[in-house]
Amino acid sequence: MNANLKITDARLEPIAQKLLASERLSAEDGLALFQSRDLLSVGWLANHGREERHGNVCYYNVNRHINPTNVCVAHCKLCAFGRSPDAKGAYAMAIDEVVARGAKGVAEGATEFHIVGGLHPDLPFDYYLDLIRALKRNFPDVHLKAFTMVEVHYYARISKLSIRDTLLKMKEAGVDSLPGGGAEIFHPRVRRIICDHKVSGTMWLSIARQAHEIGLRSNATMLFGHVETLEERVDHLVRLREAQDKSKGFVTFIPLEFHPANTALAHIPKPTGMDALKTIAVSRLMLDNFDHIKAYWIMLTPRIAQIALRFGADDIDGTVVEEKIYHDAGATTPEHLTRENLEKLIRAAGRVPVERDTLYNRVDRSQMPPIAPPHPADASGGFIPAASLTAN
């Protein structure tokens, strides 16, 4: 045992021995880690595993979030973003507005567009395919990380296609990979409470597997800090680990801290910083077949994200620009950080910043155009009032 590690929780001793011998942890080990009050030892073990993989490097990227519509039929209790079609603030972007926002992203040096939205009752699947085609035609070098497993399931339903055929059409249109949202907590008890109209955890995993089978890699997430038990968090991590053993298609795991404000679960206290750090650390220790664990600064705050770089995380996400989903749920962080801001945060945490693309290839800015400052969000141009849309 390393002399710098002084474990105060005896339950962690056999777990530490397993980890230092590169043995896989059990679900019981994961639960013991979550239950332990020895946060520093859990963090040390996670940091040890993180540094064995990535040394002192911390990854980030220059990306732009695009949310084509906030209209959604799911009405999940966990969500403050979705709107009914006739609700105040409901919108759907015209494709030319999506392209205009993409152009701003490219001017800012974006190598990735992160595209997710609501399940709109009146937009056909062809709208989303045309959106992707337009972005790929105008910005062929930008990676399109588009549409969660939940959205894929909805598109399959409205287009009367199989999941596989839906994914193939998305790939043909220009989708390069899938984000990891909508996983929440896989356990059916939790989903019945927080997102009862969303796909099941089993279906989410099935869609991810089918995406991986056709060459579309994806991220994976876990939304923590609401009604789930620690056992249900561990179950979520174990199911992801089992899926990764089979497909090897997940790129990054992102623990997402629940923001209760403006949701139907607003009475639930927000997770603490200690809970966030422990969840990131346990994720690193349990997910031995995931290369990367992300500390999503938008949800954690930049300061907690910095600390998380010593608790197992090797990635701090990207510049983001114009993030809506978590800010609608009460996030008070900025909607974007510049590349320089991110590098300063990483260096202040004692790590070495490395810019990456979506699949973790290093980006050489000396071979690319200079980055322009972020543009302010345009809240009106190109939006179609949601109530005026009709099905095609």
Number of C-alpha atoms within 10 A of each C-alpha: 10 6 5 8 13 13 17 14 15 10 14 19 15 11 23 21 12 14 19 14 9 11 12 15 17 13 16 12 21 22 17 19 27 22 14 16 13 17 20 17 22 28 26 20 23 27 23 19 22 25 16 10 13 14 14 15 19 24 25 25 25 27 26 27 24 23 21 21 23 25 27 18 16 19 21 21 19 22 23 24 23 24 23 20 22 13 13 11 14 20 27 25 21 18 21 15 19 21 22 16 21 24 16 18 27 22 16 23 24 24 20 25 23 19 20 22 21 23 22 25 18 16 19 15 20 14 13 18 17 15 21 24 19 19 26 20 13 13 16 12 13 21 22 24 24 28 25 25 27 21 20 23 22 21 24 17 14 13 12 12 14 13 20 17 13 21 25 18 16 24 19 13 19 23 23 20 26 27 23 26 21 22 23 26 27 26 18 14 13 17 22 14 15 21 20 16 14 22 21 20 19 13 16 22 20 15 21 26 22 19 25 21 14 12 13 21 24 27 21 25 22 24 20 23 22 21 15 19 14 18 17 19 25 25 18 19 24 19 16 22 18 13 18 21 14 10 15 17 22 27 21 22 26 23 23 24 24 25 28 24 21 17 18 15 20 16 11 15 13 15 16 12 17 11 15 24 27 26 28 27 30 26 27 29 27 23 21 18 17 22 16 24 27 25 31 21 25 25 21 25 16 20 12 17 28 23 18 31 30 24 31 31 31 28 29 27 23 26 27 24 23 19 19 17 17 22 20 17 19 15 20 13 16 15 17 20 19 18 20 10 11 24 21 15 18 25 14 11 17 16 20 15 20 18 20 20 19 25 12 16 10 14 15 10 11 7 7 9 11 11 16 13 13 18 13 9 11 12 7 11 11 18 19 17 18 25 16 11 15 10 7 9
